[in-house]
Each structure stands twice: as structure tokens, then as C-alpha cells.
Amino acid sequence: MNVAYLYPWDVVGDPSAPGRLADLGVQAVALAAMYHSTRAATPYHPAHRVLDVPYPAFYLPIRPSSWSRLVPATPTWTPADAYLQARDALKAVGLQVHAWTVLTHNSHLGSANPDLVVRNAFGDPYPYALCPAHEDVIEYCERLVKEILEVGEPDGLILEACGPMGFGHQTVHEKTSGADWTPADIDLLSLCFCTNCAPHYPEPTRAAVRAAIDRSTPSPTTFQPATPTSGTAQPATPTSGTAQPGTTTSTPAQPGTLTSAQSGTPTLSQSGTPTSGTPQSGTTPTQAQAQAQAQAPQAQAPITAVDALGPFADEVCALRVAQTTTLRQRLIAVARTIAPNVPITLHANPDPWATGAFAPLPSGEPAADVLVANCWGDPATDATRLARLKDLATPTQRVGAYVLALPPRPADPEALADQLRTYAKAGASEFHLYHAGLASPQRLAALAEALRLHP
């Protein structure tokens, strides 16, 4: 199956849109039912060319009795029932319509409820990132899925951001690249230390993260990272009694793509472990620590989060993965109760340290129907990720490749077809195409030809 991603405003008010989508060569459309803020090109719409979407919104009618503390916003730039209008128009030309559902990525709700958002080790909030460690957040996501299935009646359900969002986020005038934070730094800045998360980590975790980001040397009384050994360390595996799931880091430049441990296997540093020096006799512990900081060379950046966290890495990873597992399994349970025959697609990443739109899934999820991996980066790296997701899939599950048809990809059907062949060889049995509303006519034509060349 081939699935084209689309916004409701790409269809509502444009009578030519359904036919254009049907001619693309896809069988289904992933239509946004709940989506974050954005600024979108609308190259085909008869009424406009650019649409500003200033806050995340729900594109189905809001039934007040269906919500609790967290209530999604209604759009002002489309009709309140834009999803339903677009769904009916698309189904009229024979296309399936799957509800593309963004879960924990919501700046509107996060800004209004700062106690429910991800906070890094320095206490900085990420207003766009609802933390799934909070019951209010899980309940909101459950109600969102319930409403989409009951009111939207989709042919399929697509779950995006079904886990914690991390540091990487394209926001208004993003100004973070000059800090030269490494992929490991981004993973560490993605760890949540909100009131529900922080108490569950080993006590020195926060100090270890802060020291790694600031390239300072942890004091002997705070944290001493394990000495790196030669070879590679396997991704952290949850310990006994802890639910087993995983994570990716998305960079500000390209959301949804891995930035650390591209293959998912963290490589330990071969450099020496930072030391804090030896206190001189007659000094107090505080003086000794200050003296050690002055004498020791500045700590080098860790190559991975595992490197930075040392002996605590497995436990930290297991706790984060357990949060994602709880959210995912509760949403699947709700969906199966309401619409047992509606297929469920997960945007997932086999890397246990993943964050963002493609949530960690290091142990698979047999209750889902389709597992989709991000394929916006280097095709060889994307294929490796897909192959790992395929290994986690059950014999009856399908694996999809989330394929970028926008820049920097060329509007070249042969090049696109070659990428599709690479992803199919890695295990993809369906292609999720981003994005049929944003792509220029030349890009859309190239995509249609690529699908024809690789049926």
C-alpha cells in the first residue's frame, strides 16, 4: 500500500484535490486529524498560496463532554469539521482515509500547562513537548484517539509522537545550532527531569547530564562515569520488571530523523575518562572540588548518551522506554475497544534513545498493524533502520518507509524510484509519502512516475 500525507486545508476549498491525489498512484491518504502549528505552502489551492497555522488544532468538532483537563484547540483557518469534509471528498474518489494523529507534540497545551511538559536537566521547559509520564497527558491522548475513531470514522489510525518529544524542534526562528552541541548532547538535552520523571532516575543522573553538556568534570561525590572500554556497547536494555521499549533524536534542521547513534548502536568513547583530581591535605571538600576543577583539563564531549551516563545508562533508558510503552499500549487498547478492525500504524524507531515524532520501539509492538520508519536522511542509514524495524516486526506486520518527496530530495523520478527500491529491499512493504500537499507540481509528477517505476 502507498499512503500520501495531506492536511485538511489541502482539500477543503479545492475541488481539484481529490482527483489529483487519486492520479498520484496511492491507495490511501494520511489526513491530519490532530496536528501541530506550522507554516505551509499551498501551491494548488484556489484561495491562497501560504497558510499560517499558529497553534496545534483538532480538525474534528470538539465535543466538550468528551474531554477532561486537556482540551485541544479548534482551528480558525479551516472549518471546525475540516477533517470530515476532506475525508468525504477523498473517499468519494475511492481513496482510503487514515487519521494522521500527532499526540505529545502540542505547544498550545504545553504552554498552558507547564507542569506537564518535558524539562531538561537544567530545568528548562520544552513547551511543545507534553511528557507522557503524567497521567493527564496519557488520558488526553486516550481521549484524542477515542474521538478520532468515534467522530472521524477513519479507515486507519496513524500514531505520531507516541512518546516523548526531545530537544530537536523546528520553532519560530530556531537559534540553537551555534552552540555546537553534538548528537550525544542532543540526546542528553532530550532527557526529561519534570516532577514525574526526575525522581525515578538514579540520583546522580541530573549532575552527570549537566556536566556532560557543560564539558565540566563531575565531582567525586556526584558522579564518576564508567571508564570506556574498547568496542561498542549495545543499546540499553530495560532491566527486570521494567517495560521494554526505546528512542531517536530529531535535529532542528530535519525533524523526525536520527542524529545520534544513526545505526542505533552507541559507540563508547576511546578517550580517557575525565578525572576530578586528588584533594590536597588540609582542604575542605568544597575547596578540594574547586581545586580539582581548576587543575583538571576540560572534559571532552561524550560520544553517546551511554558514554555520558555510564553505569546509570541502562536504568535511565529503561525508564524512558517504559513511559513510551505505557502510552502506546493504552492507546492501542482504547483503539481496539472502539474500532477493533481499524488498522493501527505506528511511527517508530528501533533506537531505544529516540525521541520525537518517531518514538522508541526497541522491542517491537505486536498489537500494531504497521510499523513505519523515518527515511528522510541518507538512504543507506535509512535502510539500516528499516531492516532493524523489520527484524522487530511479527510475520503479519507490515513495515513502511516514510519517504521525503520535498527538498533536499530532487524532483527526479529515477532517483526517487531508486530510493524506493533501496527501502523495499530493506523490508518496506509500503511507502508513506511526505507530502502531497506541499510538493510542487514538478515534484508530485516525479513522485507519481517513481511509484510507476517501482510498483
WOZITA-V569898 format. One record per residue. N is the residue number from 0. RES is the residue in three letters. PSI is psi in whole degrees, -180 to 180 (999 if undefined). BURIAL is 1 if it has 24 or more other C-alpha atoms within 12 Angstrom, else 0. D_CENTER is the distance of its C-alpha to the mean C-alpha in Angstrom with 2 decimals. Layout:
<<N | RES | PSI | BURIAL | D_CENTER> <N | RES | PSI | BURIAL | D_CENTER>>
This chain:
<<0 | MET | 140 | 1 | 22.67> <1 | ASN | 135 | 1 | 21.25> <2 | VAL | 124 | 1 | 18.94> <3 | ALA | 133 | 1 | 18.87> <4 | TYR | 144 | 1 | 16.30> <5 | LEU | 151 | 1 | 18.24> <6 | TYR | 154 | 1 | 18.66> <7 | PRO | -37 | 1 | 21.60> <8 | TRP | -12 | 1 | 23.43> <9 | ASP | -21 | 1 | 23.60> <10 | VAL | -46 | 1 | 25.93> <11 | VAL | 123 | 1 | 27.67> <12 | GLY | -1 | 0 | 30.70> <13 | ASP | 94 | 1 | 30.57> <14 | PRO | -21 | 0 | 32.85> <15 | SER | -12 | 0 | 32.23> <16 | ALA | -48 | 1 | 28.48> <17 | PRO | -44 | 1 | 28.82> <18 | GLY | -40 | 0 | 31.29> <19 | ARG | -39 | 1 | 29.27> <20 | LEU | -40 | 1 | 26.31> <21 | ALA | -35 | 1 | 28.74> <22 | ASP | -13 | 1 | 30.26> <23 | LEU | -27 | 1 | 27.02> <24 | GLY | 24 | 1 | 27.36> <25 | VAL | 161 | 1 | 24.46> <26 | GLN | -20 | 1 | 25.00> <27 | ALA | 160 | 1 | 22.26> <28 | VAL | 132 | 1 | 20.30> <29 | ALA | 102 | 1 | 16.82> <30 | LEU | 124 | 1 | 17.98> <31 | ALA | 121 | 1 | 15.88> <32 | ALA | -36 | 1 | 17.22> <33 | MET | 123 | 1 | 15.01> <34 | TYR | 151 | 1 | 13.38> <35 | HIS | 175 | 1 | 12.75> <36 | SER | 153 | 1 | 15.46> <37 | THR | 172 | 0 | 16.15> <38 | ARG | 112 | 0 | 19.26> <39 | ALA | 138 | 1 | 19.83> <40 | ALA | 144 | 1 | 22.62> <41 | THR | 74 | 1 | 24.66> <42 | PRO | -11 | 1 | 27.00> <43 | TYR | -16 | 1 | 28.70> <44 | HIS | 135 | 1 | 29.20> <45 | PRO | -15 | 0 | 32.89> <46 | ALA | -19 | 0 | 32.41> <47 | HIS | 167 | 0 | 30.02> <48 | ARG | -21 | 0 | 28.13> <49 | VAL | 137 | 0 | 25.49> <50 | LEU | 121 | 1 | 23.86> <51 | ASP | 125 | 0 | 22.54> <52 | VAL | 95 | 1 | 20.18> <53 | PRO | -15 | 0 | 20.59> <54 | TYR | 158 | 1 | 18.55> <55 | PRO | 143 | 1 | 16.08> <56 | ALA | 158 | 1 | 18.31> <57 | PHE | 126 | 1 | 19.11> <58 | TYR | 25 | 1 | 21.05> <59 | LEU | 157 | 1 | 23.24> <60 | PRO | 136 | 1 | 26.27> <61 | ILE | 121 | 1 | 25.72> <62 | ARG | 105 | 0 | 27.97> <63 | PRO | -36 | 0 | 28.63> <64 | SER | -11 | 0 | 29.77> <65 | SER | -5 | 0 | 26.47> <66 | TRP | 163 | 0 | 24.57> <67 | SER | -122 | 0 | 25.01> <68 | ARG | -46 | 0 | 24.04> <69 | LEU | 122 | 1 | 20.92> <70 | VAL | 124 | 1 | 21.80> <71 | PRO | 159 | 1 | 19.69> <72 | ALA | 154 | 1 | 21.49> <73 | THR | 137 | 1 | 23.56> <74 | PRO | 153 | 1 | 23.39> <75 | THR | -11 | 0 | 26.56> <76 | TRP | -7 | 1 | 25.88> <77 | THR | 168 | 1 | 26.00> <78 | PRO | 155 | 0 | 27.99> <79 | ALA | -24 | 1 | 26.65> <80 | ASP | 35 | 1 | 26.64> <81 | ALA | -38 | 1 | 25.08> <82 | TYR | -45 | 1 | 22.88> <83 | LEU | -42 | 1 | 26.10> <84 | GLN | -46 | 1 | 28.09> <85 | ALA | -41 | 1 | 25.69> <86 | ARG | -49 | 1 | 25.31> <87 | ASP | -39 | 1 | 29.08> <88 | ALA | -40 | 1 | 29.67> <89 | LEU | -40 | 1 | 27.29> <90 | LYS | -27 | 1 | 28.71> <91 | ALA | -22 | 0 | 32.17> <92 | VAL | 14 | 1 | 31.76> <93 | GLY | 11 | 0 | 30.62> <94 | LEU | 140 | 1 | 26.81> <95 | GLN | 151 | 1 | 24.61> <96 | VAL | 117 | 1 | 22.13> <97 | HIS | 139 | 1 | 18.81> <98 | ALA | 108 | 1 | 17.11> <99 | TRP | 112 | 1 | 13.67> <100 | THR | 111 | 1 | 12.33> <101 | VAL | 127 | 1 | 9.65> <102 | LEU | -78 | 1 | 9.99> <103 | THR | -1 | 1 | 9.28> <104 | HIS | 96 | 1 | 8.73> <105 | ASN | 97 | 1 | 12.52> <106 | SER | -29 | 1 | 14.79> <107 | HIS | -50 | 1 | 17.87> <108 | LEU | -36 | 1 | 17.66> <109 | GLY | -42 | 1 | 16.42> <110 | SER | -34 | 0 | 19.32> <111 | ALA | -16 | 0 | 21.73> <112 | ASN | 69 | 1 | 20.78> <113 | PRO | -18 | 1 | 20.23> <114 | ASP | -9 | 1 | 20.99> <115 | LEU | 8 | 1 | 17.79> <116 | VAL | 163 | 1 | 15.25> <117 | VAL | 137 | 1 | 13.72> <118 | ARG | 135 | 1 | 16.55> <119 | ASN | -177 | 1 | 16.85> <120 | ALA | -15 | 1 | 19.93> <121 | PHE | -1 | 1 | 22.01> <122 | GLY | 3 | 0 | 21.44> <123 | ASP | 129 | 0 | 19.62> <124 | PRO | 150 | 1 | 17.59> <125 | TYR | 93 | 1 | 14.29> <126 | PRO | -23 | 1 | 15.41> <127 | TYR | -8 | 1 | 12.29> <128 | ALA | 101 | 1 | 10.53> <129 | LEU | 133 | 1 | 12.25> <130 | CYS | 123 | 1 | 12.72> <131 | PRO | 4 | 1 | 12.90> <132 | ALA | -13 | 1 | 15.95> <133 | HIS | 133 | 1 | 18.01> <134 | GLU | -36 | 0 | 19.84> <135 | ASP | -36 | 1 | 19.93> <136 | VAL | -45 | 1 | 16.15> <137 | ILE | -43 | 1 | 16.27> <138 | GLU | -40 | 1 | 19.36> <139 | TYR | -45 | 1 | 17.96> <140 | CYS | -38 | 1 | 15.21> <141 | GLU | -45 | 1 | 18.10> <142 | ARG | -35 | 1 | 20.30> <143 | LEU | -48 | 1 | 17.85> <144 | VAL | -43 | 1 | 17.66> <145 | LYS | -47 | 1 | 21.42> <146 | GLU | -41 | 1 | 22.27> <147 | ILE | -41 | 1 | 20.41> <148 | LEU | -39 | 1 | 22.20> <149 | GLU | -43 | 1 | 25.52> <150 | VAL | -41 | 1 | 25.80> <151 | GLY | -25 | 1 | 23.73> <152 | GLU | 58 | 1 | 24.97> <153 | PRO | 165 | 1 | 22.45> <154 | ASP | -14 | 1 | 23.08> <155 | GLY | 161 | 1 | 19.61> <156 | LEU | 125 | 1 | 16.52> <157 | ILE | 120 | 1 | 12.98> <158 | LEU | 116 | 1 | 10.28> <159 | GLU | 149 | 1 | 6.87> <160 | ALA | 44 | 1 | 4.78> <161 | CYS | 59 | 1 | 7.44> <162 | GLY | -166 | 1 | 7.29> <163 | PRO | 136 | 1 | 7.43> <164 | MET | 153 | 1 | 6.09> <165 | GLY | -155 | 1 | 7.96> <166 | PHE | -42 | 1 | 10.70> <167 | GLY | 124 | 1 | 9.44> <168 | HIS | 127 | 1 | 10.00> <169 | GLN | 112 | 1 | 12.49> <170 | THR | -174 | 1 | 15.04> <171 | VAL | 116 | 0 | 18.79> <172 | HIS | 60 | 0 | 20.49> <173 | GLU | 127 | 0 | 17.97> <174 | LYS | 57 | 0 | 20.43> <175 | THR | -11 | 0 | 18.82> <176 | SER | -28 | 0 | 19.41> <177 | GLY | -12 | 0 | 23.01> <178 | ALA | -12 | 0 | 22.40> <179 | ASP | 38 | 0 | 21.81> <180 | TRP | 138 | 1 | 19.28> <181 | THR | 170 | 1 | 18.52> <182 | PRO | -38 | 1 | 15.35> <183 | ALA | -40 | 1 | 16.63> <184 | ASP | -42 | 1 | 17.13> <185 | ILE | -41 | 1 | 13.58> <186 | ASP | -42 | 1 | 12.58> <187 | LEU | -39 | 1 | 15.51> <188 | LEU | -12 | 1 | 14.80> <189 | SER | -12 | 1 | 11.44> <190 | LEU | 133 | 1 | 13.65> <191 | CYS | 132 | 1 | 14.63> <192 | PHE | 38 | 1 | 18.40> <193 | CYS | 177 | 1 | 18.88> <194 | THR | -24 | 0 | 22.01> <195 | ASN | -26 | 1 | 20.51> <196 | CYS | -48 | 1 | 18.59> <197 | ALA | -43 | 1 | 21.12> <198 | PRO | -17 | 0 | 24.09> <199 | HIS | -12 | 1 | 22.55> <200 | TYR | 156 | 1 | 22.01> <201 | PRO | 141 | 1 | 25.11> <202 | GLU | -40 | 0 | 27.16> <203 | PRO | 2 | 1 | 27.00> <204 | THR | -47 | 1 | 23.18> <205 | ARG | -45 | 1 | 22.94> <206 | ALA | -37 | 1 | 25.91> <207 | ALA | -42 | 1 | 24.58> <208 | VAL | -47 | 1 | 21.34> <209 | ARG | -41 | 1 | 23.42> <210 | ALA | -39 | 1 | 25.96> <211 | ALA | -42 | 1 | 23.56> <212 | ILE | -41 | 1 | 22.05> <213 | ASP | 1 | 1 | 25.60> <214 | ARG | 33 | 1 | 27.14> <215 | SER | 170 | 1 | 29.67> <216 | THR | 121 | 1 | 31.33> <217 | PRO | 142 | 1 | 30.73> <218 | SER | 158 | 1 | 34.10> <219 | PRO | -28 | 1 | 35.73> <220 | THR | -6 | 0 | 35.55> <221 | THR | -55 | 0 | 31.82> <222 | PHE | 134 | 1 | 30.02> <223 | GLN | 106 | 1 | 31.12> <224 | PRO | 152 | 1 | 28.45> <225 | ALA | 146 | 0 | 29.44> <226 | THR | 122 | 0 | 31.25> <227 | PRO | 144 | 1 | 29.15> <228 | THR | 166 | 0 | 30.76> <229 | SER | 159 | 0 | 31.01> <230 | GLY | -160 | 0 | 28.75> <231 | THR | 153 | 0 | 25.12> <232 | ALA | 140 | 1 | 23.49> <233 | GLN | 156 | 0 | 21.50> <234 | PRO | 146 | 1 | 18.02> <235 | ALA | 134 | 1 | 18.69> <236 | THR | 132 | 1 | 19.75> <237 | PRO | 143 | 1 | 20.04> <238 | THR | 172 | 0 | 23.69> <239 | SER | 136 | 0 | 26.09> <240 | GLY | -1 | 0 | 25.55> <241 | THR | 137 | 0 | 21.81> <242 | ALA | 147 | 1 | 19.29> <243 | GLN | 101 | 1 | 17.63> <244 | PRO | -178 | 1 | 13.86> <245 | GLY | -154 | 1 | 11.28> <246 | THR | 152 | 1 | 8.15> <247 | THR | 157 | 1 | 6.88> <248 | THR | 132 | 1 | 7.48> <249 | SER | 137 | 1 | 7.06> <250 | THR | 156 | 1 | 10.56> <251 | PRO | -30 | 1 | 12.15> <252 | ALA | -27 | 0 | 13.92> <253 | GLN | 86 | 1 | 11.29> <254 | PRO | 146 | 1 | 7.81> <255 | GLY | -4 | 1 | 5.38> <256 | THR | 153 | 1 | 8.16> <257 | LEU | 140 | 1 | 9.39> <258 | THR | -23 | 1 | 11.92> <259 | SER | 145 | 1 | 13.45> <260 | ALA | 62 | 1 | 15.29> <261 | GLN | -35 | 1 | 14.44> <262 | SER | -9 | 1 | 16.27> <263 | GLY | -5 | 1 | 14.76> <264 | THR | 105 | 1 | 18.26> <265 | PRO | 134 | 1 | 18.82> <266 | THR | 125 | 1 | 22.19> <267 | LEU | 150 | 1 | 24.39> <268 | SER | 142 | 1 | 26.31> <269 | GLN | 0 | 0 | 29.87> <270 | SER | 166 | 0 | 31.03> <271 | GLY | 154 | 0 | 33.11> <272 | THR | 132 | 1 | 31.81> <273 | PRO | 140 | 1 | 32.45> <274 | THR | 164 | 1 | 35.42> <275 | SER | 7 | 1 | 36.72> <276 | GLY | 174 | 0 | 40.37> <277 | THR | 125 | 0 | 43.32> <278 | PRO | 141 | 0 | 44.77> <279 | GLN | 150 | 0 | 48.36> <280 | SER | 144 | 0 | 50.98> <281 | GLY | 2 | 0 | 51.92> <282 | THR | 155 | 0 | 48.63> <283 | THR | 161 | 0 | 46.49> <284 | PRO | -40 | 0 | 42.96> <285 | THR | -42 | 0 | 41.61> <286 | GLN | -40 | 0 | 43.89> <287 | ALA | -42 | 0 | 42.99> <288 | GLN | -43 | 1 | 39.28> <289 | ALA | -40 | 0 | 39.99> <290 | GLN | -40 | 0 | 42.35> <291 | ALA | -41 | 1 | 39.85> <292 | GLN | -39 | 1 | 37.25> <293 | ALA | -36 | 0 | 39.93> <294 | GLN | -35 | 0 | 41.21> <295 | ALA | 147 | 1 | 38.04> <296 | PRO | 156 | 0 | 36.27> <297 | GLN | 134 | 0 | 32.86> <298 | ALA | 144 | 1 | 30.17> <299 | GLN | 157 | 1 | 28.21> <300 | ALA | 135 | 1 | 24.45> <301 | PRO | 148 | 1 | 22.90> <302 | ILE | -35 | 1 | 21.52> <303 | THR | 168 | 1 | 18.72> <304 | ALA | -35 | 1 | 17.60> <305 | VAL | -42 | 1 | 19.82> <306 | ASP | -43 | 1 | 22.62> <307 | ALA | -39 | 1 | 22.32> <308 | LEU | -18 | 1 | 22.16> <309 | GLY | -126 | 1 | 24.83> <310 | PRO | -13 | 1 | 26.24> <311 | PHE | -3 | 1 | 23.67> <312 | ALA | -46 | 1 | 20.58> <313 | ASP | -44 | 1 | 20.81> <314 | GLU | -42 | 1 | 21.26> <315 | VAL | -46 | 1 | 18.47> <316 | CYS | -43 | 1 | 15.98> <317 | ALA | -40 | 1 | 17.57> <318 | LEU | -43 | 1 | 17.34> <319 | ARG | -41 | 1 | 13.61> <320 | VAL | -37 | 1 | 13.16> <321 | ALA | -37 | 1 | 15.78> <322 | GLN | -47 | 1 | 13.99> <323 | THR | -40 | 1 | 11.13> <324 | THR | -45 | 1 | 14.08> <325 | THR | -48 | 1 | 16.08> <326 | LEU | -50 | 1 | 13.73> <327 | ARG | -47 | 1 | 13.08> <328 | GLN | -34 | 1 | 16.80> <329 | ARG | -37 | 1 | 18.09> <330 | LEU | -40 | 1 | 16.35> <331 | ILE | -39 | 1 | 17.64> <332 | ALA | -44 | 0 | 20.99> <333 | VAL | -46 | 1 | 21.24> <334 | ALA | -42 | 1 | 20.46> <335 | ARG | -31 | 1 | 23.00> <336 | THR | -42 | 0 | 25.56> <337 | ILE | -44 | 0 | 25.45> <338 | ALA | 77 | 1 | 24.94> <339 | PRO | -22 | 0 | 25.45> <340 | ASN | 1 | 0 | 25.72> <341 | VAL | 121 | 1 | 22.67> <342 | PRO | 143 | 1 | 20.26> <343 | ILE | 127 | 1 | 16.73> <344 | THR | 133 | 1 | 13.88> <345 | LEU | 129 | 1 | 10.60> <346 | HIS | 113 | 1 | 7.56> <347 | ALA | 161 | 1 | 7.63> <348 | ASN | 131 | 1 | 8.26> <349 | PRO | -11 | 1 | 11.70> <350 | ASP | 122 | 1 | 11.33> <351 | PRO | -14 | 1 | 12.04> <352 | TRP | 10 | 1 | 10.96> <353 | ALA | 149 | 1 | 7.28> <354 | THR | 167 | 1 | 5.03> <355 | GLY | -154 | 1 | 2.33> <356 | ALA | -32 | 1 | 1.96> <357 | PHE | 98 | 1 | 3.35> <358 | ALA | 156 | 1 | 4.91> <359 | PRO | 136 | 1 | 8.14> <360 | LEU | 62 | 1 | 11.07> <361 | PRO | -14 | 1 | 13.94> <362 | SER | 8 | 1 | 16.66> <363 | GLY | 175 | 1 | 15.82> <364 | GLU | 92 | 1 | 16.25> <365 | PRO | -18 | 1 | 19.64> <366 | ALA | -13 | 1 | 19.56> <367 | ALA | 163 | 1 | 17.09> <368 | ASP | -35 | 1 | 18.65> <369 | VAL | 135 | 1 | 16.14> <370 | LEU | 123 | 1 | 13.31> <371 | VAL | 130 | 1 | 11.50> <372 | ALA | 147 | 1 | 10.26> <373 | ASN | 134 | 1 | 9.26> <374 | CYS | 56 | 1 | 12.74> <375 | TRP | -3 | 1 | 12.84> <376 | GLY | -145 | 1 | 14.51> <377 | ASP | 126 | 0 | 17.71> <378 | PRO | -35 | 1 | 18.75> <379 | ALA | -43 | 0 | 20.14> <380 | THR | -42 | 1 | 17.05> <381 | ASP | -42 | 1 | 15.04> <382 | ALA | -37 | 1 | 17.92> <383 | THR | -44 | 1 | 17.83> <384 | ARG | -44 | 1 | 14.27> <385 | LEU | -43 | 1 | 15.41> <386 | ALA | -39 | 1 | 18.58> <387 | ARG | -39 | 1 | 17.03> <388 | LEU | -37 | 1 | 15.06> <389 | LYS | -39 | 1 | 18.44> <390 | ASP | -31 | 1 | 20.19> <391 | LEU | -17 | 1 | 18.21> <392 | ALA | 151 | 1 | 18.95> <393 | THR | 166 | 0 | 22.16> <394 | PRO | -26 | 0 | 24.97> <395 | THR | -8 | 0 | 24.37> <396 | GLN | 147 | 1 | 20.61> <397 | ARG | 151 | 1 | 19.53> <398 | VAL | 130 | 1 | 16.90> <399 | GLY | 153 | 1 | 15.49> <400 | ALA | 124 | 1 | 14.61> <401 | TYR | 100 | 1 | 12.43> <402 | VAL | 131 | 1 | 15.13> <403 | LEU | 125 | 1 | 15.47> <404 | ALA | 12 | 1 | 18.89> <405 | LEU | 172 | 1 | 18.82> <406 | PRO | 143 | 0 | 19.91> <407 | PRO | 8 | 0 | 20.12> <408 | ARG | 142 | 1 | 20.73> <409 | PRO | 155 | 1 | 24.43> <410 | ALA | 63 | 1 | 26.00> <411 | ASP | 110 | 1 | 27.72> <412 | PRO | -37 | 1 | 27.98> <413 | GLU | -43 | 0 | 29.20> <414 | ALA | -41 | 0 | 26.36> <415 | LEU | -41 | 1 | 23.77> <416 | ALA | -38 | 1 | 25.76> <417 | ASP | -39 | 1 | 25.89> <418 | GLN | -41 | 1 | 22.10> <419 | LEU | -39 | 1 | 22.05> <420 | ARG | -40 | 1 | 24.74> <421 | THR | -44 | 1 | 22.85> <422 | TYR | -37 | 1 | 19.83> <423 | ALA | -40 | 1 | 22.34> <424 | LYS | -31 | 1 | 24.19> <425 | ALA | -9 | 1 | 21.13> <426 | GLY | -1 | 1 | 20.86> <427 | ALA | 128 | 1 | 19.18> <428 | SER | -5 | 1 | 21.38> <429 | GLU | 156 | 1 | 19.70> <430 | PHE | 130 | 1 | 18.11> <431 | HIS | 115 | 1 | 15.54> <432 | LEU | 121 | 1 | 16.74> <433 | TYR | 111 | 1 | 15.15> <434 | HIS | 132 | 1 | 17.10> <435 | ALA | -16 | 1 | 20.55> <436 | GLY | -27 | 1 | 21.22> <437 | LEU | -23 | 1 | 20.32> <438 | ALA | 140 | 1 | 22.09> <439 | SER | 165 | 0 | 25.73> <440 | PRO | -38 | 0 | 28.54> <441 | GLN | -41 | 0 | 28.93> <442 | ARG | -40 | 1 | 25.31> <443 | LEU | -39 | 1 | 25.45> <444 | ALA | -40 | 1 | 28.74> <445 | ALA | -40 | 1 | 27.43> <446 | LEU | -43 | 1 | 24.57> <447 | ALA | -41 | 1 | 27.18> <448 | GLU | -39 | 1 | 29.45> <449 | ALA | -40 | 1 | 26.83> <450 | LEU | -35 | 1 | 26.23> <451 | ARG | -40 | 0 | 30.01> <452 | LEU | -27 | 0 | 30.43> <453 | HIS | 78 | 1 | 27.94> <454 | PRO | 999 | 0 | 28.52>>
